[in-house]
Amino acid sequence: MRKQKGFSLIELLIVVAIILIIAAIAIPNLLRARMSANEASAVGSVRSINNAEASYNAVYTNVGFSTSLTALGGTAPCTPSSSSGCFIDAVLSNGTKSGYSFAVQVGSTPAASGLNLSYSATATPQALDITGSRYFCSFEDFVVRSSSAAIAPPCAGTYTALQ
């Protein structure tokens, strides 16, 4: 008999089985890494919202804190005003970024002054345990807090403060 060159069907099946085993081990780790990256991005975005709120409050002293994410952002080219402050990027001002939904809610507004004296920023995973497993919030003390349960605005209660 002549010697044939190439792989037998059994050898190919063994190689495919080994590749599938490696993929079964690697895919869950990849999903956890993606979820951790989304959560880190959400914390960074909440911090950006905090910085934008502080800047908005300093610039628009007749308004106080902003009433929405769109008031903090604006579309390019952005013209600063009290309705589009240009303090955050257009992606974040639309309310969704990296698997999280963001919202800003105004707190107390005394009738006498008409100023928005407080706000609450929240970050909610768009698909729980897929895009993220923790909820984040912050308010005018600029401390980002996390919780494994849903956070209802305003950001009050006992949550874990992040460093």
C-alpha positions as CSV (number, residue, x, y, z in Angstrom):
1,M,0.0,0.0,0.0
2,R,1.0,3.5,-0.7
3,K,1.4,5.8,2.3
4,Q,-1.2,8.6,2.2
5,K,-0.5,12.1,3.4
6,G,-3.0,14.1,5.6
7,F,-5.0,13.6,8.7
8,S,-7.5,10.9,9.5
9,L,-11.0,11.7,10.6
10,I,-10.3,10.6,14.2
11,E,-7.4,12.9,14.4
12,L,-9.5,15.9,13.2
13,L,-12.3,15.0,15.7
14,I,-9.8,14.9,18.6
15,V,-8.4,18.4,17.6
16,V,-12.0,19.8,17.4
17,A,-12.9,18.3,20.8
18,I,-9.8,19.9,22.4
19,I,-10.6,23.3,20.9
20,L,-14.2,23.0,22.2
21,I,-13.0,22.2,25.7
22,I,-10.7,25.2,25.7
23,A,-13.5,27.4,24.5
24,A,-15.8,26.1,27.2
25,I,-13.3,27.1,29.8
26,A,-12.4,30.5,28.3
27,I,-15.9,31.9,27.4
28,P,-17.2,32.3,31.0
29,N,-14.0,34.1,31.9
30,L,-14.4,36.4,28.9
31,L,-18.0,37.3,29.9
32,R,-16.9,38.0,33.5
33,A,-14.1,40.3,32.2
34,R,-16.6,42.1,30.0
35,M,-19.0,42.6,32.9
36,S,-16.2,43.9,35.1
37,A,-15.2,46.3,32.3
38,N,-18.8,47.6,32.0
39,E,-19.0,48.1,35.7
40,A,-15.7,50.1,35.8
41,S,-17.0,52.2,32.9
42,A,-20.2,52.9,34.8
43,V,-18.3,54.0,37.8
44,G,-16.2,56.3,35.7
45,S,-19.3,57.7,34.0
46,V,-21.0,58.4,37.3
47,R,-17.9,60.3,38.4
48,S,-18.0,62.2,35.1
49,I,-21.6,63.1,35.8
50,N,-20.6,64.3,39.3
51,N,-17.9,66.5,37.9
52,A,-20.3,67.8,35.3
53,E,-22.9,68.6,37.9
54,A,-20.4,70.5,40.0
55,S,-19.3,72.5,36.9
56,Y,-22.9,73.1,35.9
57,N,-23.8,74.3,39.4
58,A,-20.8,76.7,39.4
59,V,-21.5,78.1,35.9
60,Y,-25.3,78.4,36.1
61,T,-25.7,79.7,39.6
62,N,-29.2,80.9,38.8
63,V,-30.3,77.3,38.1
64,G,-28.3,75.1,40.6
65,F,-27.7,71.5,39.6
66,S,-28.9,70.3,36.2
67,T,-32.3,68.6,35.7
68,S,-31.2,66.0,33.2
69,L,-28.3,64.4,31.4
70,T,-29.1,66.3,28.2
71,A,-28.7,69.6,30.1
72,L,-25.2,68.4,31.1
73,G,-24.2,67.4,27.5
74,G,-25.0,68.5,24.0
75,T,-24.6,67.4,20.4
76,A,-21.4,68.4,18.5
77,P,-20.7,71.2,17.8
78,C,-21.9,72.0,21.3
79,T,-22.9,75.6,22.3
80,P,-22.9,76.0,26.1
81,S,-26.2,77.1,27.6
82,S,-28.3,76.0,30.6
83,S,-30.1,73.5,28.4
84,S,-26.9,72.0,26.9
85,G,-23.9,72.6,29.2
86,C,-21.3,70.7,27.1
87,F,-19.8,69.1,30.2
88,I,-20.2,65.5,29.2
89,D,-20.0,63.7,25.8
90,A,-23.0,63.1,23.6
91,V,-22.9,59.3,24.2
92,L,-23.3,59.7,28.0
93,S,-25.8,62.5,27.7
94,N,-28.1,60.1,25.7
95,G,-28.3,57.9,28.8
96,T,-26.7,54.7,27.7
97,K,-23.1,53.7,27.7
98,S,-21.2,50.3,28.0
99,G,-24.2,48.2,28.9
100,Y,-25.5,50.7,31.5
101,S,-28.4,53.1,31.6
102,F,-27.8,56.5,33.3
103,A,-30.3,58.9,34.8
104,V,-30.1,62.2,36.7
105,Q,-33.0,63.3,39.0
106,V,-33.3,66.6,40.7
107,G,-33.7,66.6,44.4
108,S,-35.2,69.5,46.4
109,T,-36.1,72.8,44.8
110,P,-37.2,75.4,47.4
111,A,-39.9,77.6,46.1
112,A,-38.3,80.8,47.4
113,S,-35.0,80.5,45.5
114,G,-36.0,78.2,42.6
115,L,-32.5,76.7,42.7
116,N,-32.0,73.0,42.3
117,L,-30.0,72.3,45.5
118,S,-29.5,68.5,45.0
119,Y,-29.4,65.8,42.4
120,S,-29.1,62.0,42.2
121,A,-27.2,60.2,39.5
122,T,-27.9,56.5,38.9
123,A,-26.4,53.7,36.7
124,T,-28.5,50.6,36.1
125,P,-27.3,47.6,34.1
126,Q,-29.3,47.1,30.9
127,A,-29.3,43.3,31.3
128,L,-28.7,42.2,34.9
129,D,-25.9,39.7,35.3
130,I,-25.0,40.0,31.6
131,T,-23.9,43.6,31.2
132,G,-23.4,44.2,34.9
133,S,-24.3,42.9,38.3
134,R,-24.1,46.0,40.4
135,Y,-26.1,49.3,40.5
136,F,-24.3,52.6,41.1
137,C,-25.5,56.0,42.4
138,S,-24.2,59.3,43.7
139,F,-25.5,62.6,44.7
140,E,-24.1,66.0,45.6
141,D,-21.5,64.6,48.1
142,F,-19.8,63.1,45.0
143,V,-19.3,59.7,46.6
144,V,-20.1,56.8,44.2
145,R,-22.1,54.0,45.9
146,S,-22.9,50.5,44.7
147,S,-25.5,48.0,45.5
148,S,-26.4,44.5,44.3
149,A,-30.1,45.5,44.4
150,A,-31.9,48.0,42.3
151,I,-31.4,51.6,43.4
152,A,-34.5,53.9,43.3
153,P,-33.7,57.6,43.0
154,P,-32.9,59.5,44.9
155,C,-29.6,57.8,45.9
156,A,-30.4,57.3,49.6
157,G,-30.1,54.4,52.0
158,T,-27.3,52.1,52.9
159,Y,-25.1,51.3,49.9
160,T,-21.4,50.5,49.7
161,A,-19.3,53.5,49.1
162,L,-16.5,53.0,46.5
163,Q,-13.0,54.4,46.9
